[in-house]
Amino acid sequence: MIKLFVGLGNPGPEYEATRHNAGFWWVDAVARELKVGLSMDKGYHGLVARTTVKGQTVWLLEPQTFMNVSGKSVAALARFFKIKPEEILVAHDELDIVPGQVKLKLGGSHAGHNGLRDIHAQLGTDDYWRLRIGIGHPGVKSEVSNWVLKKPSPEHRAAIEDCIARSLKALPDLLAGEMSKATLLIHTSKPPRPKPPRPADLPPKEGEPA
């Protein structure tokens, strides 16, 4: 089962609504679902919540160390409570996935993500779970740093919020360690189809007044 849910982002109000903080948004949503509040714990360099689900202790963590040293916070909590890498899930922004989609995977490359890079280094392994929240790509590599530190458009923010809400349907499976079920549920979850236009919204037929 997942015992430690980590959301990646940068601390401070100037970063709160930026794409790089999508991991924070996800853990905030999990906290609401589990009805817990996060509070600063200097010992673990982050905002922390602790709860119990079916007799098992579960931790939520948002490192407040800035993205490129996220591993300092994750490793401090995981080592103290003897949480194994495969019992950790890290939610983070993902350039290679479009807004509105989310993917779950175990292990693999950090793909240049500075938060994951530092977690790899601090844990000494890449064998932990990642929830990859799509933020899209600017299309030009040189624009990536600027892209992740800017706010998404209202349409993209709505799509990201929607995929976060849909991914929470897998939370019971994540907590139970049913990772295959969680993966299937997350990967097959689709955004709601747009409603068909009402008659008043349809364009006029040829010869009719607009």
C-alpha positions as CSV (number, residue, x, y, z in Angstrom):
1,M,0.0,0.0,0.0
2,I,1.0,3.6,-0.3
3,K,2.0,5.0,3.1
4,L,3.4,8.4,1.9
5,F,1.7,10.7,-0.6
6,V,4.1,13.5,-1.7
7,G,3.1,16.5,-3.8
8,L,5.8,18.5,-5.5
9,G,5.9,22.2,-6.0
10,N,7.5,25.4,-4.8
11,P,6.6,27.2,-1.6
12,G,5.3,30.8,-1.5
13,P,2.3,32.6,-2.9
14,E,4.1,33.7,-6.0
15,Y,4.3,30.0,-7.1
16,E,1.0,28.8,-5.7
17,A,-1.0,28.8,-9.0
18,T,1.9,27.9,-11.4
19,R,2.1,24.7,-13.4
20,H,5.0,23.4,-11.4
21,N,2.8,23.2,-8.3
22,A,0.3,20.6,-9.8
23,G,1.7,18.1,-7.3
24,F,0.7,20.4,-4.4
25,W,-2.8,20.7,-5.9
26,W,-3.2,16.9,-5.9
27,V,-2.1,16.4,-2.3
28,D,-4.4,19.3,-1.3
29,A,-7.2,17.4,-2.9
30,V,-6.2,14.1,-1.1
31,A,-6.1,16.0,2.2
32,R,-9.7,17.2,1.6
33,E,-10.8,13.7,0.7
34,L,-9.2,12.2,3.9
35,K,-10.4,15.2,6.0
36,V,-7.0,16.2,7.3
37,G,-5.0,19.5,7.4
38,L,-1.4,20.0,6.5
39,S,0.9,21.9,8.9
40,M,4.5,22.9,8.8
41,D,6.9,20.4,10.4
42,K,10.5,21.7,10.3
43,G,11.9,18.2,11.1
44,Y,10.7,17.0,7.7
45,H,11.1,20.4,5.9
46,G,7.6,20.5,4.7
47,L,3.8,20.7,5.2
48,V,2.8,17.4,6.8
49,A,-0.4,15.5,7.7
50,R,-0.9,12.2,9.4
51,T,-4.0,10.1,9.5
52,T,-5.0,6.4,9.9
53,V,-6.8,4.4,7.3
54,K,-8.0,0.9,8.2
55,G,-5.5,0.7,11.0
56,Q,-2.5,1.9,8.8
57,T,-0.7,5.2,9.3
58,V,-0.8,7.3,6.1
59,W,1.3,10.5,5.6
60,L,0.8,13.4,3.3
61,L,3.8,15.7,2.5
62,E,4.4,18.9,0.5
63,P,8.1,19.7,0.7
64,Q,8.8,23.4,1.4
65,T,12.4,23.2,0.3
66,F,11.9,24.4,-3.3
67,M,11.6,21.9,-6.1
68,N,15.2,21.1,-6.8
69,V,15.8,19.9,-3.2
70,S,12.5,18.0,-2.7
71,G,14.4,14.8,-1.8
72,K,15.7,16.3,1.4
73,S,12.1,16.5,2.7
74,V,10.9,13.1,1.3
75,A,13.9,11.2,2.5
76,A,13.8,12.7,6.0
77,L,10.2,11.5,6.6
78,A,10.5,8.2,4.8
79,R,13.7,7.1,6.6
80,F,12.5,8.1,10.1
81,F,9.3,6.1,9.7
82,K,10.9,3.3,7.7
83,I,8.7,3.8,4.7
84,K,10.0,1.8,1.7
85,P,10.4,3.5,-1.7
86,E,7.6,1.3,-3.2
87,E,5.3,2.6,-0.5
88,I,5.8,6.2,-1.7
89,L,3.7,8.0,-4.3
90,V,5.0,11.3,-5.7
91,A,2.5,13.5,-7.6
92,H,4.2,15.9,-10.0
93,D,3.7,18.0,-13.1
94,E,4.4,16.2,-16.4
95,L,5.4,18.1,-19.6
96,D,4.9,15.1,-21.9
97,I,1.2,14.7,-21.0
98,V,-1.5,17.1,-22.1
99,P,-3.6,18.9,-19.5
100,G,-6.6,16.8,-18.5
101,Q,-4.7,13.5,-18.5
102,V,-2.8,11.8,-15.6
103,K,-0.7,8.6,-15.6
104,L,0.5,6.3,-12.8
105,K,3.9,4.5,-13.0
106,L,6.5,2.8,-10.9
107,G,10.1,3.7,-11.3
108,G,11.9,5.1,-14.4
109,S,13.9,8.1,-15.4
110,H,13.4,11.5,-13.8
111,A,13.2,12.9,-17.4
112,G,14.8,16.1,-16.4
113,H,12.3,16.9,-13.6
114,N,14.4,18.6,-10.9
115,G,12.2,17.4,-8.0
116,L,12.3,13.8,-9.1
117,R,16.0,14.1,-9.8
118,D,16.7,15.1,-6.1
119,I,14.3,12.4,-4.8
120,H,16.2,9.8,-6.8
121,A,19.5,11.0,-5.3
122,Q,18.2,11.2,-1.7
123,L,16.4,7.9,-1.7
124,G,19.2,6.2,-3.7
125,T,16.6,4.6,-6.0
126,D,14.0,5.3,-8.6
127,D,11.7,2.5,-7.3
128,Y,8.9,4.7,-6.1
129,W,5.5,5.5,-7.6
130,R,4.8,8.6,-9.6
131,L,1.5,10.2,-10.5
132,R,2.2,12.3,-13.6
133,I,-0.2,15.2,-13.9
134,G,-0.2,16.5,-17.5
135,I,0.6,20.2,-17.9
136,G,1.5,20.1,-21.6
137,H,4.7,21.3,-23.3
138,P,5.4,24.8,-24.7
139,G,6.7,23.2,-27.9
140,V,10.2,24.7,-27.5
141,K,12.8,23.2,-25.1
142,S,14.2,26.6,-24.2
143,E,10.8,27.8,-23.0
144,V,10.3,24.9,-20.5
145,S,11.6,26.7,-17.4
146,N,9.4,29.7,-18.1
147,W,6.4,27.5,-18.9
148,V,6.4,25.5,-15.7
149,L,6.7,28.7,-13.6
150,K,3.7,30.4,-15.2
151,K,0.0,30.0,-14.5
152,P,-1.9,27.7,-16.9
153,S,-4.7,29.2,-19.0
154,P,-8.1,29.0,-17.3
155,E,-9.0,26.2,-19.7
156,H,-5.9,24.2,-18.9
157,R,-6.3,24.8,-15.1
158,A,-9.9,23.5,-15.3
159,A,-8.7,20.4,-17.2
160,I,-6.0,19.8,-14.6
161,E,-8.4,20.2,-11.7
162,D,-10.8,17.8,-13.5
163,C,-8.2,15.1,-13.9
164,I,-7.1,15.5,-10.3
165,A,-10.7,14.9,-9.2
166,R,-11.0,11.9,-11.4
167,S,-7.8,10.4,-10.2
168,L,-9.1,10.5,-6.6
169,K,-11.5,7.7,-7.5
170,A,-8.4,5.4,-7.3
171,L,-7.4,6.6,-3.8
172,P,-9.0,3.6,-2.0
173,D,-7.1,1.2,-4.3
174,L,-3.8,3.2,-3.7
175,L,-4.4,3.0,0.1
176,A,-5.1,-0.7,-0.2
177,G,-2.0,-1.5,-2.3
178,E,-4.2,-2.5,-5.2
179,M,-1.8,-0.8,-7.7
180,S,-3.0,-2.7,-10.8
181,K,-6.6,-1.7,-10.1
182,A,-5.5,1.9,-9.4
183,T,-3.5,2.1,-12.6
184,L,-6.4,0.8,-14.7
185,L,-8.9,3.2,-13.1
186,I,-6.6,6.2,-13.5
187,H,-5.6,5.3,-17.1
188,T,-9.2,4.6,-18.3
189,S,-10.8,7.6,-16.6
190,K,-11.9,10.1,-19.2
191,P,-13.1,13.7,-18.9
192,P,-16.8,14.2,-19.2
193,R,-18.1,14.6,-22.8
194,P,-19.3,18.2,-23.6
195,K,-23.0,18.5,-23.7
196,P,-24.6,18.8,-27.1
197,P,-25.7,22.4,-27.9
198,R,-29.2,23.4,-27.1
199,P,-31.3,24.5,-30.1
200,A,-30.8,28.1,-29.3
201,D,-27.0,27.6,-29.5
202,L,-27.1,26.0,-33.0
203,P,-26.1,28.2,-35.9
204,P,-29.0,29.4,-38.0
205,K,-29.8,27.5,-41.2
206,E,-29.2,29.1,-44.6
207,G,-31.8,31.8,-45.2
208,E,-32.8,32.1,-41.5
209,P,-32.0,35.3,-39.6
210,A,-28.9,35.1,-37.4
